[in-house]
């Protein structure tokens, strides 16, 4: 089985797995010019990731932000009788 596109979502959530995968893909790309890598994140530093992949193109998609309302439910404390 041979994939032609890999999508790595939420790349800003750095972990050993993501870092390993990005490093491996960087080494793999010269041998697989047909392979396309898409790295997505809402809070990523695009220039830094593009530089990691030999100045890959950056596509920015703007979106709307929505206000977030946080509601806390009162604690229910039960006292044993």
N, CA, C and O atoms as a GROMACS GRO file, in nm:
protein
  324
    1UNK      N    1   0.085  -0.119   0.000
    1UNK     CA    2   0.000   0.000   0.000
    1UNK      C    3   0.089   0.124   0.000
    1UNK      O    4   0.180   0.135   0.082
    2UNK      N    5   0.063   0.215  -0.090
    2UNK     CA    6   0.146   0.334  -0.105
    2UNK      C    7   0.056   0.457  -0.104
    2UNK      O    8  -0.027   0.475  -0.193
    3UNK      N    9   0.075   0.541  -0.003
    3UNK     CA   10  -0.005   0.662   0.009
    3UNK      C   11   0.058   0.774  -0.073
    3UNK      O   12   0.179   0.776  -0.093
    4UNK      N   13  -0.026   0.867  -0.121
    4UNK     CA   14   0.029   0.982  -0.192
    4UNK      C   15   0.014   1.112  -0.115
    4UNK      O   16   0.074   1.213  -0.151
    5UNK      N   17  -0.066   1.110  -0.007
    5UNK     CA   18  -0.087   1.230   0.074
    5UNK      C   19  -0.100   1.193   0.221
    5UNK      O   20  -0.170   1.098   0.256
    6UNK      N   21  -0.032   1.268   0.306
    6UNK     CA   22  -0.045   1.252   0.451
    6UNK      C   23  -0.091   1.384   0.510
    6UNK      O   24  -0.037   1.489   0.476
    7UNK      N   25  -0.189   1.379   0.597
    7UNK     CA   26  -0.237   1.498   0.666
    7UNK      C   27  -0.203   1.484   0.814
    7UNK      O   28  -0.242   1.387   0.879
    8UNK      N   29  -0.130   1.581   0.865
    8UNK     CA   30  -0.095   1.584   1.006
    8UNK      C   31  -0.170   1.701   1.067
    8UNK      O   32  -0.136   1.817   1.044
    9UNK      N   33  -0.272   1.670   1.145
    9UNK     CA   34  -0.358   1.772   1.203
    9UNK      C   35  -0.314   1.802   1.346
    9UNK      O   36  -0.256   1.717   1.414
   10UNK      N   37  -0.341   1.925   1.389
   10UNK     CA   38  -0.307   1.969   1.526
   10UNK      C   39  -0.158   1.951   1.554
   10UNK      O   40  -0.120   1.902   1.660
   11UNK      N   41  -0.076   1.992   1.459
   11UNK     CA   42   0.069   1.972   1.472
   11UNK      C   43   0.128   2.052   1.588
   11UNK      O   44   0.239   2.022   1.633
   12UNK      N   45   0.057   2.153   1.634
   12UNK     CA   46   0.110   2.231   1.747
   12UNK      C   47   0.108   2.152   1.877
   12UNK      O   48   0.177   2.188   1.973
   13UNK      N   49   0.032   2.046   1.882
   13UNK     CA   50   0.029   1.961   2.002
   13UNK      C   51   0.151   1.870   1.998
   13UNK      O   52   0.141   1.751   1.967
   14UNK      N   53   0.264   1.928   2.028
   14UNK     CA   54   0.391   1.859   2.016
   14UNK      C   55   0.398   1.737   2.106
   14UNK      O   56   0.364   1.743   2.224
   15UNK      N   57   0.441   1.629   2.048
   15UNK     CA   58   0.462   1.506   2.123
   15UNK      C   59   0.578   1.432   2.057
   15UNK      O   60   0.621   1.469   1.947
   16UNK      N   61   0.629   1.332   2.123
   16UNK     CA   62   0.737   1.253   2.065
   16UNK      C   63   0.693   1.191   1.933
   16UNK      O   64   0.771   1.185   1.838
   17UNK      N   65   0.569   1.144   1.927
   17UNK     CA   66   0.519   1.082   1.804
   17UNK      C   67   0.515   1.180   1.688
   17UNK      O   68   0.560   1.148   1.577
   18UNK      N   69   0.461   1.300   1.712
   18UNK     CA   70   0.452   1.400   1.606
   18UNK      C   71   0.592   1.444   1.563
   18UNK      O   72   0.620   1.453   1.443
   19UNK      N   73   0.679   1.471   1.660
   19UNK     CA   74   0.814   1.514   1.626
   19UNK      C   75   0.888   1.406   1.546
   19UNK      O   76   0.958   1.437   1.449
   20UNK      N   77   0.874   1.281   1.586
   20UNK     CA   78   0.937   1.172   1.512
   20UNK      C   79   0.883   1.164   1.370
   20UNK      O   80   0.959   1.152   1.274
   21UNK      N   81   0.751   1.172   1.358
   21UNK     CA   82   0.688   1.162   1.226
   21UNK      C   83   0.735   1.275   1.134
   21UNK      O   84   0.766   1.251   1.018
   22UNK      N   85   0.740   1.398   1.185
   22UNK     CA   86   0.784   1.510   1.103
   22UNK      C   87   0.930   1.494   1.062
   22UNK      O   88   0.966   1.526   0.948
   23UNK      N   89   1.013   1.446   1.152
   23UNK     CA   90   1.153   1.423   1.118
   23UNK      C   91   1.169   1.312   1.015
   23UNK      O   92   1.248   1.324   0.921
   24UNK      N   93   1.093   1.205   1.032
   24UNK     CA   94   1.098   1.094   0.936
   24UNK      C   95   1.051   1.138   0.798
   24UNK      O   96   1.112   1.104   0.697
   25UNK      N   97   0.942   1.215   0.794
   25UNK     CA   98   0.889   1.260   0.666
   25UNK      C   99   0.987   1.352   0.595
   25UNK      O  100   0.998   1.351   0.472
   26UNK      N  101   1.058   1.433   0.672
   26UNK     CA  102   1.158   1.522   0.612
   26UNK      C  103   1.265   1.440   0.540
   26UNK      O  104   1.310   1.479   0.432
   27UNK      N  105   1.306   1.328   0.598
   27UNK     CA  106   1.406   1.243   0.534
   27UNK      C  107   1.346   1.164   0.417
   27UNK      O  108   1.416   1.131   0.321
   28UNK      N  109   1.219   1.133   0.426
   28UNK     CA  110   1.154   1.052   0.324
   28UNK      C  111   1.122   1.131   0.196
   28UNK      O  112   1.128   1.076   0.086
   29UNK      N  113   1.090   1.258   0.210
   29UNK     CA  114   1.044   1.337   0.095
   29UNK      C  115   1.141   1.340  -0.023
   29UNK      O  116   1.094   1.332  -0.137
   30UNK      N  117   1.272   1.349  -0.004
   30UNK     CA  118   1.361   1.346  -0.122
   30UNK      C  119   1.350   1.215  -0.202
   30UNK      O  120   1.374   1.214  -0.322
   31UNK      N  121   1.315   1.106  -0.135
   31UNK     CA  122   1.301   0.977  -0.205
   31UNK      C  123   1.160   0.956  -0.258
   31UNK      O  124   1.137   0.867  -0.340
   32UNK      N  125   1.066   1.038  -0.211
   32UNK     CA  126   0.926   1.025  -0.254
   32UNK      C  127   0.872   1.160  -0.302
   32UNK      O  128   0.790   1.220  -0.234
   33UNK      N  129   0.917   1.208  -0.418
   33UNK     CA  130   0.870   1.338  -0.466
   33UNK      C  131   0.720   1.342  -0.494
   33UNK      O  132   0.661   1.449  -0.505
   34UNK      N  133   0.658   1.225  -0.506
   34UNK     CA  134   0.514   1.218  -0.529
   34UNK      C  135   0.434   1.238  -0.400
   34UNK      O  136   0.314   1.263  -0.406
   35UNK      N  137   0.500   1.226  -0.286
   35UNK     CA  138   0.431   1.233  -0.157
   35UNK      C  139   0.402   1.378  -0.120
   35UNK      O  140   0.491   1.463  -0.124
   36UNK      N  141   0.279   1.404  -0.083
   36UNK     CA  142   0.238   1.538  -0.039
   36UNK      C  143   0.210   1.532   0.110
   36UNK      O  144   0.145   1.440   0.159
   37UNK      N  145   0.260   1.632   0.182
   37UNK     CA  146   0.240   1.642   0.326
   37UNK      C  147   0.160   1.768   0.353
   37UNK      O  148   0.194   1.876   0.306
   38UNK      N  149   0.053   1.755   0.430
   38UNK     CA  150  -0.028   1.869   0.472
   38UNK      C  151  -0.022   1.875   0.623
   38UNK      O  152  -0.063   1.781   0.692
   39UNK      N  153   0.031   1.985   0.675
   39UNK     CA  154   0.042   2.004   0.820
   39UNK      C  155  -0.055   2.114   0.858
   39UNK      O  156  -0.047   2.226   0.806
   40UNK      N  157  -0.147   2.083   0.949
   40UNK     CA  158  -0.247   2.182   0.988
   40UNK      C  159  -0.243   2.210   1.136
   40UNK      O  160  -0.206   2.125   1.218
   41UNK      N  161  -0.281   2.333   1.168
   41UNK     CA  162  -0.289   2.375   1.307
   41UNK      C  163  -0.347   2.515   1.311
   41UNK      O  164  -0.325   2.594   1.220
   42UNK      N  165  -0.421   2.545   1.416
   42UNK     CA  166  -0.475   2.680   1.432
   42UNK      C  167  -0.373   2.774   1.494
   42UNK      O  168  -0.384   2.895   1.478
   43UNK      N  169  -0.275   2.719   1.565
   43UNK     CA  170  -0.182   2.804   1.639
   43UNK      C  171  -0.036   2.776   1.606
   43UNK      O  172   0.053   2.806   1.686
   44UNK      N  173  -0.012   2.719   1.493
   44UNK     CA  174   0.124   2.680   1.455
   44UNK      C  175   0.205   2.802   1.409
   44UNK      O  176   0.147   2.903   1.368
   45UNK      N  177   0.337   2.794   1.416
   45UNK     CA  178   0.424   2.895   1.358
   45UNK      C  179   0.455   2.849   1.215
   45UNK      O  180   0.545   2.768   1.194
   46UNK      N  181   0.381   2.901   1.116
   46UNK     CA  182   0.392   2.846   0.981
   46UNK      C  183   0.532   2.857   0.920
   46UNK      O  184   0.576   2.764   0.853
   47UNK      N  185   0.601   2.967   0.942
   47UNK     CA  186   0.734   2.983   0.882
   47UNK      C  187   0.832   2.879   0.935
   47UNK      O  188   0.917   2.829   0.862
   48UNK      N  189   0.819   2.847   1.061
   48UNK     CA  190   0.910   2.748   1.122
   48UNK      C  191   0.887   2.609   1.063
   48UNK      O  192   0.983   2.537   1.032
   49UNK      N  193   0.762   2.571   1.048
   49UNK     CA  194   0.733   2.440   0.991
   49UNK      C  195   0.766   2.436   0.842
   49UNK      O  196   0.815   2.334   0.792
   50UNK      N  197   0.741   2.546   0.771
   50UNK     CA  198   0.775   2.550   0.628
   50UNK      C  199   0.926   2.538   0.609
   50UNK      O  200   0.971   2.470   0.516
   51UNK      N  201   1.004   2.602   0.696
   51UNK     CA  202   1.150   2.593   0.687
   51UNK      C  203   1.196   2.449   0.711
   51UNK      O  204   1.292   2.404   0.649
   52UNK      N  205   1.130   2.378   0.800
   52UNK     CA  206   1.165   2.239   0.828
   52UNK      C  207   1.151   2.152   0.703
   52UNK      O  208   1.227   2.057   0.684
   53UNK      N  209   1.054   2.186   0.619
   53UNK     CA  210   1.030   2.110   0.497
   53UNK      C  211   1.080   2.186   0.374
   53UNK      O  212   1.010   2.197   0.273
   54UNK      N  213   1.202   2.239   0.383
   54UNK     CA  214   1.269   2.302   0.269
   54UNK      C  215   1.186   2.417   0.210
   54UNK      O  216   1.165   2.424   0.090
   55UNK      N  217   1.140   2.504   0.298
   55UNK     CA  218   1.060   2.621   0.259
   55UNK      C  219   0.936   2.583   0.178
   55UNK      O  220   0.910   2.637   0.070
   56UNK      N  221   0.860   2.492   0.233
   56UNK     CA  222   0.735   2.448   0.170
   56UNK      C  223   0.637   2.566   0.165
   56UNK      O  224   0.645   2.656   0.249
   57UNK      N  225   0.547   2.566   0.069
   57UNK     CA  226   0.450   2.676   0.061
   57UNK      C  227   0.356   2.676   0.182
   57UNK      O  228   0.325   2.572   0.239
   58UNK      N  229   0.314   2.796   0.218
   58UNK     CA  230   0.222   2.814   0.331
   58UNK      C  231   0.088   2.860   0.276
   58UNK      O  232   0.081   2.955   0.199
   59UNK      N  233  -0.017   2.792   0.316
   59UNK     CA  234  -0.153   2.831   0.279
   59UNK      C  235  -0.225   2.866   0.408
   59UNK      O  236  -0.242   2.782   0.496
   60UNK      N  237  -0.267   2.991   0.419
   60UNK     CA  238  -0.339   3.034   0.539
   60UNK      C  239  -0.487   3.046   0.506
   60UNK      O  240  -0.526   3.110   0.408
   61UNK      N  241  -0.568   2.986   0.588
   61UNK     CA  242  -0.713   2.992   0.572
   61UNK      C  243  -0.768   3.066   0.691
   61UNK      O  244  -0.759   3.019   0.805
   62UNK      N  245  -0.826   3.181   0.665
   62UNK     CA  246  -0.881   3.257   0.777
   62UNK      C  247  -1.019   3.203   0.810
   62UNK      O  248  -1.090   3.149   0.725
   63UNK      N  249  -1.053   3.219   0.932
   63UNK     CA  250  -1.183   3.172   0.977
   63UNK      C  251  -1.240   3.268   1.078
   63UNK      O  252  -1.174   3.362   1.123
   64UNK      N  253  -1.361   3.245   1.112
   64UNK     CA  254  -1.425   3.330   1.211
   64UNK      C  255  -1.397   3.276   1.350
   64UNK      O  256  -1.389   3.155   1.371
   65UNK      N  257  -1.384   3.367   1.441
   65UNK     CA  258  -1.373   3.325   1.580
   65UNK      C  259  -1.508   3.351   1.646
   65UNK      O  260  -1.578   3.447   1.615
   66UNK      N  261  -1.542   3.265   1.734
   66UNK     CA  262  -1.669   3.277   1.803
   66UNK      C  263  -1.643   3.296   1.951
   66UNK      O  264  -1.552   3.235   2.007
   67UNK      N  265  -1.724   3.380   2.014
   67UNK     CA  266  -1.705   3.398   2.158
   67UNK      C  267  -1.737   3.268   2.233
   67UNK      O  268  -1.828   3.194   2.196
   68UNK      N  269  -1.661   3.244   2.335
   68UNK     CA  270  -1.680   3.125   2.416
   68UNK      C  271  -1.732   3.168   2.551
   68UNK      O  272  -1.672   3.252   2.618
   69UNK      N  273  -1.840   3.110   2.591
   69UNK     CA  274  -1.898   3.140   2.722
   69UNK      C  275  -1.874   3.019   2.812
   69UNK      O  276  -1.912   2.907   2.778
   70UNK      N  277  -1.812   3.044   2.925
   70UNK     CA  278  -1.784   2.936   3.019
   70UNK      C  279  -1.885   2.943   3.132
   70UNK      O  280  -1.903   3.048   3.195
   71UNK      N  281  -1.950   2.834   3.155
   71UNK     CA  282  -2.048   2.826   3.264
   71UNK      C  283  -2.004   2.718   3.361
   71UNK      O  284  -1.968   2.607   3.321
   72UNK      N  285  -2.008   2.752   3.487
   72UNK     CA  286  -1.973   2.655   3.590
   72UNK      C  287  -2.099   2.613   3.663
   72UNK      O  288  -2.184   2.695   3.697
   73UNK      N  289  -2.108   2.488   3.686
   73UNK     CA  290  -2.220   2.434   3.760
   73UNK      C  291  -2.182   2.434   3.908
   73UNK      O  292  -2.070   2.397   3.942
   74UNK      N  293  -2.273   2.474   3.997
   74UNK     CA  294  -2.239   2.475   4.139
   74UNK      C  295  -2.204   2.334   4.188
   74UNK      O  296  -2.263   2.235   4.144
   75UNK      N  297  -2.109   2.328   4.278
   75UNK     CA  298  -2.070   2.199   4.334
   75UNK      C  299  -2.183   2.145   4.421
   75UNK      O  300  -2.246   2.218   4.498
   76UNK      N  301  -2.205   2.019   4.408
   76UNK     CA  302  -2.303   1.954   4.494
   76UNK      C  303  -2.226   1.874   4.597
   76UNK      O  304  -2.168   1.770   4.567
   77UNK      N  305  -2.227   1.923   4.717
   77UNK     CA  306  -2.154   1.857   4.825
   77UNK      C  307  -2.253   1.777   4.908
   77UNK      O  308  -2.350   1.830   4.962
   78UNK      N  309  -2.226   1.649   4.916
   78UNK     CA  310  -2.310   1.564   5.000
   78UNK      C  311  -2.234   1.530   5.127
   78UNK      O  312  -2.120   1.485   5.123
   79UNK      N  313  -2.300   1.551   5.238
   79UNK     CA  314  -2.239   1.523   5.368
   79UNK      C  315  -2.301   1.395   5.420
   79UNK      O  316  -2.423   1.384   5.432
   80UNK      N  317  -2.215   1.296   5.452
   80UNK     CA  318  -2.271   1.171   5.504
   80UNK      C  319  -2.340   1.195   5.638
   80UNK      O  320  -2.292   1.271   5.722
   81UNK      N  321  -2.452   1.128   5.657
   81UNK     CA  322  -2.530   1.147   5.781
   81UNK      C  323  -2.474   1.069   5.897
   81UNK      O  324  -2.529   1.075   6.007
   0.00000   0.00000   0.00000
